[in-house]
């Protein structure tokens, strides 16, 4: 099973604001090929190959309460050590979402 990490944070923002912030935040962390599903509340993207990994798949899900759950997992299913890359992806994504929301407010 591939290495993975997940984390959530409450923002208290509308779904529309969170969607916009997530799209920009995904680009901020270098994610590509964004694909929205489940009524535009879940997005999946890919972070390309780097020195530390063979790439990651990053997901973000918006809850009705205005929080965001993010998950990052290694794209290569046999990669069990991620050198902290999945945790960094999640933390960087949530921080970038916060910055984007603060700019809007």
C-alpha positions as a Markdown table, in Angstrom:
| # | Residue | x | y | z |
|---|---|---|---|---|
| 1 | Unk | 0.0 | 0.0 | 0.0 |
| 2 | Unk | 1.3 | 3.4 | -1.0 |
| 3 | Unk | 2.3 | 5.9 | 1.7 |
| 4 | Unk | -0.4 | 8.5 | 2.4 |
| 5 | Unk | -1.3 | 11.4 | 4.8 |
| 6 | Unk | -4.6 | 13.2 | 5.4 |
| 7 | Unk | -5.6 | 16.3 | 7.4 |
| 8 | Unk | -8.6 | 18.6 | 7.7 |
| 9 | Unk | -9.2 | 22.2 | 8.7 |
| 10 | Unk | -12.3 | 24.2 | 9.3 |
| 11 | Unk | -12.5 | 27.5 | 7.4 |
| 12 | Unk | -16.2 | 28.4 | 7.8 |
| 13 | Unk | -16.4 | 29.7 | 4.2 |
| 14 | Unk | -19.0 | 29.0 | 1.6 |
| 15 | Unk | -18.5 | 26.1 | -0.9 |
| 16 | Unk | -18.0 | 28.6 | -3.7 |
| 17 | Unk | -15.2 | 30.5 | -1.9 |
| 18 | Unk | -13.6 | 27.2 | -0.9 |
| 19 | Unk | -13.7 | 25.9 | -4.5 |
| 20 | Unk | -12.0 | 28.9 | -5.8 |
| 21 | Unk | -9.4 | 28.9 | -3.0 |
| 22 | Unk | -8.7 | 25.2 | -3.5 |
| 23 | Unk | -8.2 | 25.6 | -7.2 |
| 24 | Unk | -5.6 | 28.3 | -6.6 |
| 25 | Unk | -4.0 | 26.4 | -3.8 |
| 26 | Unk | -3.6 | 23.3 | -5.9 |
| 27 | Unk | -1.7 | 25.3 | -8.5 |
| 28 | Unk | 0.4 | 26.9 | -5.6 |
| 29 | Unk | 1.6 | 23.4 | -4.6 |
| 30 | Unk | 2.3 | 22.4 | -8.2 |
| 31 | Unk | -0.6 | 20.1 | -8.7 |
| 32 | Unk | -1.9 | 19.5 | -12.2 |
| 33 | Unk | -4.8 | 18.0 | -14.0 |
| 34 | Unk | -7.5 | 19.0 | -11.6 |
| 35 | Unk | -10.8 | 17.1 | -11.8 |
| 36 | Unk | -13.9 | 18.0 | -9.8 |
| 37 | Unk | -16.4 | 15.3 | -8.9 |
| 38 | Unk | -19.3 | 14.6 | -6.5 |
| 39 | Unk | -21.3 | 17.7 | -7.2 |
| 40 | Unk | -18.2 | 19.9 | -7.4 |
| 41 | Unk | -17.2 | 19.3 | -3.7 |
| 42 | Unk | -14.3 | 16.9 | -4.3 |
| 43 | Unk | -11.2 | 17.6 | -6.4 |
| 44 | Unk | -8.4 | 15.3 | -7.4 |
| 45 | Unk | -5.1 | 16.4 | -8.9 |
| 46 | Unk | -1.6 | 15.1 | -9.5 |
| 47 | Unk | 1.7 | 16.5 | -8.2 |
| 48 | Unk | 4.4 | 15.5 | -10.7 |
| 49 | Unk | 7.6 | 13.6 | -10.1 |
| 50 | Unk | 10.2 | 15.1 | -7.8 |
| 51 | Unk | 13.5 | 14.2 | -6.3 |
| 52 | Unk | 11.6 | 12.8 | -3.2 |
| 53 | Unk | 8.9 | 10.8 | -5.0 |
| 54 | Unk | 7.3 | 9.4 | -8.1 |
| 55 | Unk | 4.6 | 12.0 | -7.7 |
| 56 | Unk | 1.5 | 12.1 | -5.6 |
| 57 | Unk | -2.3 | 12.2 | -6.0 |
| 58 | Unk | -3.8 | 14.9 | -3.9 |
| 59 | Unk | -7.5 | 15.1 | -3.0 |
| 60 | Unk | -9.6 | 17.8 | -1.3 |
| 61 | Unk | -13.2 | 17.4 | -0.2 |
| 62 | Unk | -15.4 | 20.3 | 1.0 |
| 63 | Unk | -17.9 | 19.6 | 3.8 |
| 64 | Unk | -21.2 | 21.3 | 4.2 |
| 65 | Unk | -19.9 | 22.9 | 7.4 |
| 66 | Unk | -17.1 | 24.8 | 5.6 |
| 67 | Unk | -14.2 | 22.5 | 6.3 |
| 68 | Unk | -11.8 | 20.9 | 3.9 |
| 69 | Unk | -10.4 | 17.4 | 4.2 |
| 70 | Unk | -7.2 | 16.8 | 2.2 |
| 71 | Unk | -5.3 | 13.7 | 1.4 |
| 72 | Unk | -2.1 | 13.0 | -0.4 |
| 73 | Unk | -0.9 | 9.6 | -1.4 |
| 74 | Unk | 2.0 | 8.4 | -3.5 |
| 75 | Unk | 1.1 | 7.8 | -7.1 |
| 76 | Unk | 3.3 | 4.7 | -7.3 |
| 77 | Unk | 1.4 | 2.0 | -5.3 |
| 78 | Unk | 4.6 | 0.3 | -4.0 |
| 79 | Unk | 6.2 | 3.4 | -2.6 |
| 80 | Unk | 5.9 | 3.0 | 1.2 |
| 81 | Unk | 8.3 | 5.7 | 2.3 |
| 82 | Unk | 7.5 | 9.2 | 1.2 |
| 83 | Unk | 10.1 | 11.2 | 3.2 |
| 84 | Unk | 7.4 | 13.4 | 4.5 |
| 85 | Unk | 6.2 | 14.6 | 1.1 |
| 86 | Unk | 2.6 | 13.7 | 1.6 |
| 87 | Unk | 2.4 | 15.5 | 4.9 |
| 88 | Unk | 4.1 | 18.6 | 3.3 |
| 89 | Unk | 1.5 | 18.5 | 0.4 |
| 90 | Unk | -1.4 | 18.4 | 2.9 |
| 91 | Unk | 0.0 | 21.2 | 5.1 |
| 92 | Unk | 1.0 | 23.4 | 2.2 |
| 93 | Unk | -2.4 | 22.9 | 0.5 |
| 94 | Unk | -4.3 | 23.8 | 3.7 |
| 95 | Unk | -2.1 | 26.8 | 4.4 |
| 96 | Unk | -2.4 | 28.1 | 0.8 |
| 97 | Unk | -6.2 | 27.7 | 1.0 |
| 98 | Unk | -6.1 | 29.8 | 4.2 |
| 99 | Unk | -4.0 | 32.5 | 2.5 |
| 100 | Unk | -6.4 | 32.6 | -0.5 |
| 101 | Unk | -9.5 | 32.9 | 1.8 |
| 102 | Unk | -7.8 | 35.7 | 3.8 |
| 103 | Unk | -7.2 | 37.6 | 0.6 |
| 104 | Unk | -10.8 | 37.4 | -0.4 |
| 105 | Unk | -12.1 | 38.5 | 3.1 |
